């Protein structure tokens, strides 16, 4: 909760004013039953209508003052909690954007989504209710007890006898509620994950007639979330009936004892009526306290989950250039844009290596093609180069510098990237290509031309044509060309193209490669592809199999020396290439 309090601290001044207003309004409200007892016990028996009118008018003014004070204080509480939650959610989103991929994997995307939404909402509710009820409930409770002591000490003892029992119930329930609500939020993470998976794969689910199967999986997660929420709710619901039982038994005793004392002349009827009013106020105050503990339990559990993200260490800062790296090699002065992998080994789960002992180097302006079956580690090479993950062993260098020693902003400014599962957002085509980088319109048009995105000219509005979220109003090939234009628009030093032409026909793919060869002669390129034709003209080709180098060289060399590459080329392009390779062996 220390992390959450850091967001509350700047608002303490305004909160103090709000609490003072709330305090004043509640105290005035607390005086109303006492004024009623004065009217009934002192004014009514004498028949003094003028005095009754004065006290009645004072009651009306006090009621109006209490109403205005509470309304003003509640509106202030709403604004304060809104501002705190807005800043908290903004900082949490920014922190999520700076998490390393390893940290994101540990938290999981569904969990981060629920922390940004339901957890921040729970914190908002906690801060809001604490301001509204955190002052009002204790004043009504303690003030009510104090006033009843002055009115009728004997009857007050009945009430005081019940308070310790109620306190034990509230403490026992709230101490277990935080743990149960934490588990409920974890179940909500699973529910969000199932929903996210189903929505992302809805076309595949429908195509394979697996709607009932996915519905069953969602029902399992939904049932578990409901079960845990219900368990927490059942525990927290103990407070209300327990308080009602104890306090209503006390109220019954008060009526009985009060009747005897009135009959004996030890107290007045107005005092008994005022006492019953205060007893009701105290009962409502205790109900508020129970609601406070429910909101606190939810808010505290959510606050801890949010703090785990906000307090997560920054893992991808540039490291000290003098820091030695186990398994690393002495950095040599190399030209900008050159890339070197020196015996790089990496594992996502830290159990079995996903890539192992990768060694290759590229000079500025050279092209590396990477080929291999699904799961062979092709995309992992790009993630290590972008420093989404750090290698477990070995060193990745750009321009002779260890990527761990390059500031992230400087490192990522070197790249233009098209990922295998990339995205488009709702906006114009120009906005999706420009991507908030303040690029001139000419650069955006040139990039679209190089990416062979001539379909843009056929759309209404051309560059200003609107795209839906995820680009669902474009075909697969059109989406890939817009994404490719985005990568090319800033004229990067290094191009990373991860299966970026799989939806393009051979003619368009060849035209894109010719454009890159003509206008990006100084850019180092790494192309991950499933087609041999997309990488056969690369300066170097890396063949991966089970995370290891099955071959490395030019197209001609691999056709002679690498069976895996030769088989793939033969399957995709026919026997001519394979026959030529046989004659050259």
C-alpha positions as CSV (number, residue, x, y, z in Angstrom):
1,X,0.0,0.0,0.0
2,X,3.0,2.3,0.2
3,X,3.0,2.6,-3.6
4,X,-0.6,3.6,-3.6
5,X,-0.1,6.1,-0.8
6,X,2.5,7.8,-3.0
7,X,-0.4,8.7,-5.3
8,X,-2.6,9.9,-2.5
9,X,0.1,12.1,-0.9
10,X,-0.1,15.0,-3.4
11,X,-3.8,15.2,-2.7
12,X,-3.6,15.4,1.0
13,X,-4.2,19.2,1.1
14,X,-7.4,19.0,-0.8
15,X,-8.4,15.9,1.1
16,X,-8.0,17.7,4.4
17,X,-10.4,20.4,3.2
18,X,-12.9,17.7,2.1
19,X,-12.5,15.9,5.4
20,X,-13.1,19.1,7.4
21,X,-16.3,19.8,5.4
22,X,-17.4,16.2,5.9
23,X,-16.6,16.4,9.6
24,X,-18.6,19.5,10.1
25,X,-21.6,18.2,8.2
26,X,-21.6,14.9,10.1
27,X,-21.4,16.6,13.5
28,X,-24.3,18.8,12.7
29,X,-26.3,15.8,11.6
30,X,-25.4,14.1,14.8
31,X,-27.0,16.9,16.8
32,X,-30.5,16.5,15.3
33,X,-31.8,13.7,17.6
34,X,-30.6,15.6,20.6
35,X,-32.5,18.7,19.5
36,X,-35.6,16.5,19.0
37,X,-35.3,15.3,22.6
38,X,-35.1,18.9,23.9
39,X,-38.3,19.7,22.0
40,X,-40.1,16.7,23.3
41,X,-38.9,16.9,26.9
42,X,-38.6,20.6,27.6
43,X,-40.7,22.5,25.0
44,X,-43.8,20.3,24.4
45,X,-44.7,19.9,28.1
46,X,-44.8,23.7,28.6
47,X,-46.6,24.3,25.4
48,X,-44.2,27.1,24.4
49,X,-44.9,27.3,20.6
50,X,-42.4,30.0,20.0
51,X,-39.6,27.9,21.6
52,X,-40.8,24.9,19.6
53,X,-40.6,27.0,16.4
54,X,-37.1,28.2,17.2
55,X,-35.8,24.7,17.9
56,X,-37.6,23.3,14.9
57,X,-36.2,26.0,12.6
58,X,-32.7,25.3,14.0
59,X,-33.3,21.6,13.2
60,X,-34.2,22.5,9.6
61,X,-31.1,24.7,9.2
62,X,-28.9,22.0,10.7
63,X,-30.4,19.4,8.3
64,X,-29.9,21.7,5.3
65,X,-26.3,22.4,6.5
66,X,-25.6,18.7,6.9
67,X,-27.1,18.0,3.4
68,X,-25.0,20.7,1.7
69,X,-21.8,19.7,3.6
70,X,-22.1,16.1,2.7
71,X,-23.0,16.8,-1.0
72,X,-20.0,19.1,-1.3
73,X,-17.7,16.7,0.4
74,X,-18.9,13.8,-1.7
75,X,-18.3,15.7,-4.9
76,X,-14.8,16.6,-3.8
77,X,-14.1,13.0,-2.9
78,X,-15.2,11.9,-6.4
79,X,-12.9,14.4,-8.0
80,X,-10.0,13.5,-5.8
81,X,-10.4,9.7,-6.4
82,X,-10.9,10.3,-10.1
83,X,-7.6,12.3,-10.3
84,X,-5.7,9.7,-8.3
85,X,-7.0,6.8,-10.4
86,X,-6.3,8.7,-13.6
87,X,-2.6,9.2,-12.7
88,X,-2.3,5.7,-11.3
89,X,-3.7,4.1,-14.4
90,X,-1.5,6.3,-16.6
91,X,1.7,5.5,-14.7
92,X,0.7,1.8,-14.7
93,X,0.2,1.8,-18.5
94,X,3.5,3.5,-19.0
95,X,5.3,1.0,-16.7
96,X,3.7,-1.9,-18.7
97,X,5.1,-0.3,-21.9
98,X,8.6,-0.4,-20.4
99,X,8.5,-3.9,-19.0
100,X,10.9,-6.3,-20.6
101,X,9.5,-9.2,-22.6
102,X,10.6,-11.5,-19.8
103,X,8.7,-9.5,-17.2
104,X,5.6,-9.4,-19.4
105,X,5.8,-13.2,-19.8
106,X,6.0,-13.5,-16.0
107,X,3.0,-11.2,-15.3
108,X,1.1,-12.5,-18.5
109,X,-0.9,-10.2,-20.7
110,X,-4.3,-11.0,-19.3
111,X,-3.1,-10.3,-15.8
112,X,-1.7,-6.9,-16.9
113,X,-5.1,-6.1,-18.6
114,X,-7.0,-6.9,-15.4
115,X,-4.6,-4.8,-13.3
116,X,-5.1,-1.9,-15.6
117,X,-8.9,-2.2,-15.5
118,X,-10.6,-4.0,-12.6
119,X,-7.7,-3.5,-10.1
120,X,-7.5,0.2,-10.7
121,X,-11.3,0.4,-10.4
122,X,-11.1,-1.4,-7.0
123,X,-8.5,1.1,-5.8
124,X,-10.7,4.0,-7.1
125,X,-13.6,2.6,-5.1
126,X,-11.5,2.2,-2.0
127,X,-10.1,5.8,-2.1
128,X,-13.6,7.2,-2.8
129,X,-15.4,5.3,-0.1
130,X,-12.6,6.0,2.5
131,X,-13.1,9.7,1.9
132,X,-16.9,9.5,2.0
133,X,-17.4,7.0,4.8
134,X,-14.0,7.0,6.5
135,X,-14.9,10.2,8.4
136,X,-18.6,9.9,8.6
137,X,-18.9,6.4,10.0
138,X,-16.4,6.8,12.9
139,X,-17.9,10.2,13.9
140,X,-21.5,8.8,13.8
141,X,-20.3,5.7,15.7
142,X,-18.2,7.4,18.4
143,X,-20.2,10.6,18.5
144,X,-23.4,8.6,18.9
145,X,-22.0,6.6,21.8
146,X,-20.7,9.8,23.4
147,X,-24.1,11.6,23.1
148,X,-26.0,8.6,24.4
149,X,-23.7,8.5,27.4
150,X,-24.7,12.0,28.2
151,X,-28.4,11.3,27.7
152,X,-28.8,8.0,29.3
153,X,-25.6,6.2,30.7
154,X,-27.4,3.1,31.9
155,X,-28.9,2.3,28.4
156,X,-25.6,3.1,26.8
157,X,-24.0,0.3,28.7
158,X,-26.2,-2.2,26.7
159,X,-24.8,-0.8,23.5
160,X,-21.2,-0.7,24.6
161,X,-21.4,-4.3,25.7
162,X,-22.0,-5.3,22.1
163,X,-19.2,-3.3,20.4
164,X,-16.3,-5.6,21.3
165,X,-18.1,-8.6,19.8
166,X,-18.8,-6.7,16.6
167,X,-15.1,-5.5,16.5
168,X,-13.9,-9.1,16.6
169,X,-16.3,-10.1,13.8
170,X,-15.1,-7.2,11.5
171,X,-11.4,-7.9,12.2
172,X,-11.7,-11.7,11.5
173,X,-13.6,-11.1,8.3
174,X,-11.5,-8.4,6.9
175,X,-8.2,-10.2,7.6
176,X,-9.3,-13.1,5.5
177,X,-11.0,-11.0,2.9
178,X,-7.8,-9.6,1.4
179,X,-6.5,-13.1,0.6
180,X,-9.7,-14.2,-0.9
181,X,-10.1,-11.2,-3.1
182,X,-6.5,-11.6,-4.3
183,X,-7.4,-15.1,-5.4
184,X,-10.6,-13.8,-7.1
185,X,-8.6,-11.3,-9.1
186,X,-6.2,-14.1,-10.2
187,X,-9.2,-16.1,-11.4
188,X,-10.4,-13.0,-13.3
189,X,-6.9,-13.0,-15.0
190,X,-7.7,-16.5,-16.3
191,X,-11.1,-15.4,-17.5
192,X,-9.6,-12.5,-19.4
193,X,-7.0,-14.8,-20.9
194,X,-9.7,-17.3,-22.2
195,X,-11.8,-14.5,-23.7
196,X,-8.7,-12.9,-25.3
197,X,-7.6,-16.2,-26.8
198,X,-11.1,-17.0,-28.2
199,X,-11.6,-13.5,-29.7
200,X,-8.1,-13.6,-31.3
201,X,-8.8,-17.0,-32.8
202,X,-12.5,-16.7,-33.6
203,X,-12.1,-17.4,-37.3
204,X,-10.1,-20.6,-36.7
205,X,-12.7,-21.7,-34.0
206,X,-15.6,-21.2,-36.4
207,X,-13.7,-22.9,-39.3
208,X,-13.0,-26.0,-37.3
209,X,-16.5,-26.0,-35.7
210,X,-15.0,-25.7,-32.2
211,X,-17.4,-23.1,-30.8
212,X,-18.9,-25.5,-28.2
213,X,-15.4,-26.6,-27.1
214,X,-14.2,-23.0,-26.6
215,X,-17.5,-22.2,-24.9
216,X,-16.8,-25.0,-22.5
217,X,-13.3,-23.8,-21.8
218,X,-14.7,-20.3,-21.1
219,X,-17.4,-21.6,-18.9
220,X,-14.7,-23.4,-16.8
221,X,-12.8,-20.1,-16.3
222,X,-16.0,-18.2,-15.7
223,X,-17.2,-20.8,-13.1
224,X,-13.9,-20.6,-11.3
225,X,-14.0,-16.8,-11.2
226,X,-17.6,-16.9,-9.9
227,X,-16.7,-19.5,-7.3
228,X,-13.8,-17.5,-5.9
229,X,-15.7,-14.2,-6.0
230,X,-18.6,-15.9,-4.3
231,X,-16.3,-17.3,-1.6
232,X,-15.0,-13.8,-0.9
233,X,-18.5,-12.4,-1.0
234,X,-19.9,-15.0,1.5
235,X,-17.1,-14.3,3.9
236,X,-17.6,-10.5,3.7
237,X,-21.4,-10.9,4.0
238,X,-21.0,-12.3,7.5
239,X,-20.6,-8.8,8.9
240,X,-24.0,-7.4,8.0
241,X,-26.2,-10.2,9.6
242,X,-23.9,-10.5,12.6
243,X,-24.1,-6.7,13.2
244,X,-27.8,-6.7,12.7
245,X,-28.3,-9.6,15.0
246,X,-26.3,-8.2,17.9
247,X,-27.5,-4.6,17.5
248,X,-31.2,-5.5,17.1
249,X,-30.9,-7.7,20.2
250,X,-29.4,-4.7,21.9
251,X,-32.1,-2.4,20.6
252,X,-34.7,-4.8,22.1
253,X,-33.0,-4.6,25.4
254,X,-32.9,-0.9,25.2
255,X,-36.6,-0.7,24.6
256,X,-37.3,-3.0,27.5
257,X,-35.0,-1.3,30.0
258,X,-36.1,2.1,28.8
259,X,-39.7,1.3,29.4
260,X,-39.0,0.2,32.9
261,X,-36.9,3.4,33.5
262,X,-39.6,5.6,32.0
263,X,-42.2,4.0,34.1
264,X,-40.1,4.5,37.2
265,X,-39.5,8.2,36.3
266,X,-35.8,7.8,35.9
267,X,-35.8,9.0,32.3
268,X,-38.0,11.0,29.9
269,X,-39.9,9.7,26.8
270,X,-38.0,12.2,24.6
271,X,-34.7,10.9,25.8
272,X,-35.8,7.3,24.9
273,X,-36.9,8.5,21.4
274,X,-33.6,10.3,20.9
275,X,-31.7,7.3,22.3
276,X,-33.5,5.0,19.7
277,X,-32.6,7.4,17.0
278,X,-29.0,7.4,18.0
279,X,-29.1,3.6,18.2
280,X,-30.2,3.6,14.6
281,X,-27.5,6.0,13.7
282,X,-24.9,3.8,15.4
283,X,-26.3,0.7,13.6
284,X,-26.0,2.5,10.2
285,X,-22.5,3.6,11.1
286,X,-21.5,0.1,11.8
287,X,-23.0,-1.0,8.5
288,X,-20.8,1.7,6.9
289,X,-17.8,0.3,8.7
290,X,-18.5,-3.1,7.4
291,X,-18.7,-1.8,3.8
292,X,-15.5,0.1,4.4
293,X,-13.8,-3.2,5.3
294,X,-15.2,-4.8,2.2
295,X,-13.9,-2.0,0.0
296,X,-10.6,-1.9,1.8
297,X,-10.1,-5.7,1.3
298,X,-10.8,-5.4,-2.4
299,X,-8.7,-2.2,-2.8
300,X,-5.8,-3.5,-0.7
301,X,-5.6,-6.8,-2.7
302,X,-5.8,-4.8,-6.0
303,X,-3.3,-2.2,-4.7
304,X,-0.7,-5.0,-4.0
305,X,-1.1,-6.4,-7.5
306,X,-0.7,-2.9,-9.0
307,X,2.4,-2.3,-6.8
308,X,4.0,-5.5,-8.1
309,X,4.0,-4.0,-11.6
310,X,5.0,-0.4,-10.6
311,X,7.8,-1.7,-8.4
312,X,9.1,-4.1,-11.0
313,X,12.8,-3.3,-11.7
314,X,13.8,-1.8,-15.0
315,X,15.7,-4.6,-16.8
316,X,16.5,-3.1,-20.1
317,X,18.5,0.0,-19.2
318,X,21.9,0.5,-20.8
319,X,24.6,-1.2,-18.7
320,X,28.1,0.0,-17.8
321,X,30.3,-0.4,-20.9
322,X,33.1,-1.5,-18.5
323,X,31.0,-4.4,-17.0
324,X,32.5,-7.7,-18.2
325,X,30.1,-10.3,-19.6
326,X,30.5,-13.9,-19.0
327,X,31.1,-15.7,-22.3
328,X,31.5,-12.3,-24.1
329,X,34.3,-11.2,-26.4
330,X,36.3,-8.0,-26.5
331,X,34.4,-5.5,-28.6
332,X,36.2,-4.4,-31.8
333,X,35.7,-1.2,-33.7
334,X,33.2,-1.9,-36.4
335,X,31.3,0.2,-38.9
336,X,27.8,1.4,-37.9
337,X,25.1,-1.1,-38.8
338,X,27.3,-4.2,-38.6
339,X,25.8,-7.1,-36.6
340,X,27.6,-9.9,-34.8
341,X,26.3,-12.9,-32.8
342,X,29.1,-14.4,-30.7
343,X,28.2,-17.9,-29.4
344,X,24.7,-16.8,-28.4
345,X,22.6,-19.2,-26.3
346,X,19.1,-18.3,-25.0
347,X,16.1,-20.1,-23.4
348,X,12.7,-18.6,-22.6
349,X,11.9,-21.0,-19.8
350,X,15.5,-21.5,-18.7
351,X,15.1,-25.2,-19.0
352,X,15.8,-26.1,-22.6
353,X,17.8,-23.9,-25.0
354,X,15.6,-22.3,-27.7
355,X,18.7,-21.2,-29.6
356,X,22.2,-22.4,-29.0
357,X,25.7,-21.3,-30.0
358,X,24.7,-18.9,-32.8
359,X,27.7,-17.4,-34.5
360,X,27.5,-15.1,-37.5
361,X,28.4,-11.6,-38.6
362,X,27.1,-9.1,-41.1
363,X,28.8,-6.0,-42.5
364,X,26.9,-2.8,-43.1
365,X,24.7,-3.1,-46.1
366,X,24.7,-6.9,-46.2
367,X,21.6,-9.1,-46.1
368,X,21.0,-12.2,-44.0
369,X,18.2,-14.6,-44.8
370,X,17.0,-16.9,-42.1
371,X,15.2,-20.1,-43.0
372,X,13.9,-22.9,-40.9
373,X,10.8,-24.8,-39.7
374,X,8.3,-23.4,-37.3
375,X,9.8,-23.2,-33.8
376,X,13.4,-23.4,-34.9
377,X,14.3,-20.0,-33.3
378,X,14.0,-17.6,-36.3
379,X,12.0,-14.9,-34.5
380,X,14.1,-15.4,-31.4
381,X,17.2,-14.1,-33.3
382,X,15.4,-10.9,-34.0
383,X,14.2,-10.5,-30.4
384,X,17.7,-10.9,-29.1
385,X,19.0,-8.3,-31.6
386,X,16.3,-5.9,-30.5
387,X,17.1,-6.7,-26.9
388,X,13.6,-7.8,-26.0
389,X,15.5,-10.5,-24.2
390,X,19.1,-10.7,-23.1
391,X,21.1,-13.8,-24.1
392,X,21.9,-16.4,-21.4
393,X,25.4,-16.8,-22.9
394,X,27.4,-15.0,-25.5
395,X,27.2,-11.4,-26.9
396,X,25.0,-9.7,-29.5
397,X,26.8,-6.6,-31.0
398,X,25.7,-3.8,-33.3
399,X,28.5,-1.6,-34.7
400,X,30.9,-3.4,-32.3
401,X,28.9,-2.5,-29.2
402,X,27.2,-4.9,-26.9
403,X,23.4,-4.3,-27.3
404,X,23.2,-4.4,-23.5
405,X,25.3,-1.2,-23.4
406,X,23.3,0.8,-25.9
407,X,20.5,3.0,-24.5
408,X,17.1,1.5,-25.5
409,X,16.0,4.7,-27.3
410,X,19.2,4.8,-29.3
411,X,19.1,1.0,-30.0
412,X,15.5,0.9,-31.3
413,X,16.0,4.0,-33.4
414,X,18.3,1.9,-35.6
415,X,15.6,-0.5,-36.7
416,X,12.7,-0.8,-39.0
417,X,10.7,-3.9,-38.1
418,X,7.9,-6.0,-39.5
419,X,7.0,-8.7,-37.0
420,X,5.3,-11.9,-37.9
421,X,2.2,-11.0,-35.9
422,X,2.2,-7.3,-36.3
423,X,-0.8,-4.9,-35.9
424,X,-2.6,-2.0,-37.5
425,X,-4.7,0.4,-35.4
426,X,-7.9,2.3,-36.1
427,X,-6.8,5.4,-38.0
428,X,-5.8,6.5,-41.5
429,X,-3.3,4.6,-43.7
430,X,-0.9,7.6,-43.4
431,X,-1.2,7.5,-39.6
432,X,-0.4,3.8,-39.5
433,X,2.7,4.3,-41.7
434,X,3.9,7.4,-40.0
435,X,3.3,5.8,-36.5
436,X,3.7,9.0,-34.5
437,X,7.3,9.6,-35.7
438,X,6.7,13.1,-37.2
439,X,7.8,11.9,-40.7
440,X,7.3,14.2,-43.7
441,X,4.4,13.2,-46.1
442,X,7.0,12.6,-48.8
443,X,8.7,9.9,-46.7
444,X,5.3,8.2,-46.1
445,X,4.5,8.2,-49.8
446,X,7.9,6.9,-50.8
447,X,7.7,4.1,-48.3
448,X,4.3,3.1,-49.7
449,X,5.7,3.1,-53.2
450,X,8.7,0.9,-52.2
451,X,6.3,-1.5,-50.4
452,X,4.3,-1.8,-53.6
453,X,1.2,-0.5,-51.8
454,X,-0.4,0.8,-55.0
455,X,-3.8,-0.3,-53.8
456,X,-3.8,2.9,-51.6
457,X,-4.5,5.1,-54.7
458,X,-7.6,3.1,-55.4
459,X,-9.2,3.8,-52.0
460,X,-11.5,6.8,-51.3
461,X,-9.3,9.3,-49.6
462,X,-6.1,7.5,-50.6
463,X,-3.6,8.0,-47.7
464,X,-6.4,9.4,-45.6
465,X,-8.6,6.3,-46.0
466,X,-9.6,4.9,-42.7
467,X,-8.5,1.5,-41.4
468,X,-10.4,-0.4,-38.8
469,X,-8.7,-1.8,-35.7
470,X,-6.3,-4.6,-36.7
471,X,-6.8,-3.6,-40.3
472,X,-9.8,-5.9,-40.8
473,X,-10.9,-4.0,-43.9
474,X,-7.7,-4.9,-45.7
475,X,-6.6,-8.2,-47.2
476,X,-3.6,-10.1,-45.8
477,X,-1.3,-8.9,-48.6
478,X,-2.5,-5.3,-48.2
479,X,-1.8,-5.4,-44.5
480,X,1.7,-6.7,-45.1
481,X,2.4,-3.9,-47.5
482,X,1.2,-1.2,-45.1
483,X,3.3,-2.8,-42.4
484,X,6.3,-2.9,-44.7
485,X,5.9,0.7,-45.6
486,X,5.9,1.6,-41.9
487,X,9.2,-0.2,-41.4
488,X,10.8,1.6,-44.4
489,X,9.4,5.1,-43.8
490,X,12.1,6.3,-41.4
491,X,15.0,5.0,-43.6
492,X,16.4,2.8,-40.8
493,X,20.0,1.5,-40.6
494,X,18.8,-2.0,-40.0
495,X,15.8,-3.7,-41.5
496,X,14.2,-6.7,-39.7
497,X,11.6,-8.4,-41.8
498,X,10.0,-11.4,-40.0
499,X,8.0,-13.4,-42.6
500,X,6.8,-10.1,-44.0
501,X,6.0,-11.3,-47.5
502,X,4.1,-14.6,-46.8
503,X,0.8,-13.1,-48.1
504,X,2.4,-11.5,-51.2
505,X,2.4,-13.1,-54.6
506,X,5.8,-13.9,-56.2
507,X,5.7,-10.9,-58.5
508,X,5.0,-8.4,-55.7
509,X,7.6,-10.1,-53.5
510,X,10.2,-9.8,-56.2
511,X,9.3,-6.1,-56.9
512,X,9.7,-5.3,-53.1
513,X,13.1,-7.1,-53.1
514,X,14.3,-5.1,-56.1
515,X,13.2,-1.9,-54.5
516,X,15.1,-2.7,-51.3
517,X,18.2,-3.7,-53.2
518,X,18.1,-0.4,-55.2
519,X,17.2,2.1,-52.4
520,X,18.5,0.5,-49.2
521,X,22.0,-0.4,-50.3
522,X,23.5,1.0,-47.0
523,X,20.9,-0.7,-44.7
524,X,21.7,-4.1,-43.1
525,X,18.8,-6.4,-43.6
526,X,17.7,-9.6,-41.8
527,X,14.9,-11.4,-43.6
528,X,13.1,-14.3,-41.9
529,X,11.2,-16.2,-44.6
530,X,9.5,-19.5,-45.5
531,X,10.3,-19.1,-49.2
532,X,13.7,-19.8,-50.6
533,X,13.0,-17.3,-53.4
534,X,12.7,-14.5,-50.8
535,X,16.3,-15.0,-49.5
536,X,18.2,-16.8,-52.2
537,X,20.0,-13.5,-53.3
538,X,21.0,-12.6,-49.7
539,X,24.7,-12.3,-48.9
540,X,24.4,-14.9,-46.2
541,X,21.7,-17.4,-45.4
542,X,21.3,-19.0,-41.9
543,X,19.4,-22.3,-41.8
544,X,18.1,-23.1,-38.3
545,X,16.9,-26.4,-37.0
546,X,15.8,-26.9,-33.4
547,X,17.6,-23.7,-32.4
548,X,20.9,-24.7,-33.9
549,X,22.7,-23.7,-37.0
550,X,22.1,-26.4,-39.6
551,X,23.8,-24.4,-42.4
552,X,25.3,-21.0,-43.1
553,X,26.5,-19.5,-46.3
554,X,25.3,-18.3,-49.7
555,X,22.5,-19.9,-51.7
556,X,25.0,-21.7,-53.9
557,X,27.1,-22.9,-51.0
558,X,24.1,-24.2,-49.1
559,X,22.7,-26.0,-52.2
560,X,26.0,-28.0,-52.1
561,X,26.5,-28.5,-48.4
562,X,23.1,-28.3,-46.6
563,X,20.6,-31.1,-47.1
564,X,17.8,-29.3,-45.3
565,X,18.2,-26.2,-47.5
566,X,18.5,-28.2,-50.7
567,X,15.4,-30.2,-49.9
568,X,13.4,-27.0,-49.2
569,X,14.6,-25.4,-52.4
570,X,13.8,-28.5,-54.4
571,X,10.3,-28.7,-52.9
572,X,9.5,-25.0,-53.5
573,X,11.3,-24.3,-56.8
574,X,11.4,-27.6,-58.6
575,X,14.3,-29.9,-59.6
576,X,16.4,-27.4,-61.6
577,X,18.2,-26.0,-58.6
578,X,18.7,-29.4,-57.0
579,X,20.1,-30.9,-60.3
580,X,22.4,-27.9,-60.6
581,X,23.6,-28.5,-57.1
582,X,24.4,-32.2,-57.8
583,X,26.5,-31.3,-60.8
584,X,28.5,-28.8,-58.7
585,X,29.3,-31.2,-55.9
